[in-house]
Amino acid sequence: MSPLRSSFGSRIGTAFRRWVGARRLRAHDDGMSTAEYAVGTIAAAALATVLHQVVTSGAVSDALQGVVERALGTQP
């Protein structure tokens, strides 16, 4: 076997062993992704609630309505 081919095979074998080792380390962390998604979803819902409160407040609502009316060229 040529030295080039032997070196390539050795690198592939090393990469595969590293990949298998990494998979074994992550195998015990499967449940964490669900908890992380739950925390992310709760954070997104909280942000949406705050944003909704801000946008529907009187001052912001009036400002947005003014912007839309000017953009459409209709003044009441």
ROROVO-773794 format. One line per 8 residues: number of its first residue (from 0); their letters; for each residue x, y, z of C-alpha. Coordinates in steps of 0.02 Angstrom, whole numbers, plus 50000, padded with zeros to 5 digits. Example, Ala and Ser with C-alpha at 12.3 -4.5 7.8 and 13.67 -1.06 7.14 Angstrom:
residues 2
0> AS> 50615:49775:50390 ~ 50684:49947:50357 .
***
This chain:
residues 76
0> MSPLRSSF> 50000:50000:50000 ~ 50066:50173:49958 ~ 50112:50293:50099 ~ 49985:50419:50034 ~ 49843:50294:50043 ~ 49897:50235:50215 ~ 49902:50415:50279 ~ 49729:50451:50208 .
8> GSRIGTAF> 49656:50296:50288 ~ 49736:50340:50454 ~ 49661:50515:50449 ~ 49489:50446:50408 ~ 49502:50321:50550 ~ 49556:50456:50673 ~ 49414:50571:50618 ~ 49289:50429:50636 .
16> RRWVGARR> 49349:50386:50812 ~ 49336:50568:50863 ~ 49160:50578:50792 ~ 49107:50420:50885 ~ 49182:50488:51047 ~ 49090:50652:51027 ~ 48926:50561:50995 ~ 48950:50461:51155 .
24> LRAHDDGM> 48979:50619:51255 ~ 48822:50700:51185 ~ 48715:50544:51206 ~ 48678:50587:51388 ~ 48623:50765:51345 ~ 48469:50720:51242 ~ 48342:50790:51367 ~ 48424:50959:51377 .
32> STAEYAVG> 48369:51013:51204 ~ 48186:50998:51254 ~ 48213:51106:51408 ~ 48309:51233:51304 ~ 48167:51242:51178 ~ 48042:51267:51319 ~ 48143:51410:51394 ~ 48162:51489:51222 .
40> TIAAAALA> 47976:51475:51189 ~ 47932:51554:51357 ~ 48056:51696:51325 ~ 47981:51726:51153 ~ 47805:51729:51224 ~ 47857:51852:51359 ~ 47940:51965:51231 ~ 47785:51957:51120 .
48> TVLHQVVT> 47675:52005:51268 ~ 47784:52155:51311 ~ 47791:52208:51129 ~ 47601:52194:51115 ~ 47578:52301:51270 ~ 47696:52435:51203 ~ 47621:52440:51029 ~ 47442:52447:51091 .
56> SGAVSDAL> 47477:52585:51217 ~ 47397:52753:51176 ~ 47551:52853:51127 ~ 47629:52719:51018 ~ 47464:52675:50938 ~ 47432:52858:50892 ~ 47609:52876:50824 ~ 47591:52719:50717 .
64> QGVVERAL> 47422:52776:50653 ~ 47498:52944:50605 ~ 47639:52859:50511 ~ 47517:52749:50415 ~ 47402:52896:50375 ~ 47547:53000:50310 ~ 47610:52854:50207 ~ 47439:52832:50128 .
72> GTQP> 47413:53019:50110 ~ 47249:53021:50207 ~ 47230:53145:50348 ~ 47068:53133:50450 .
***
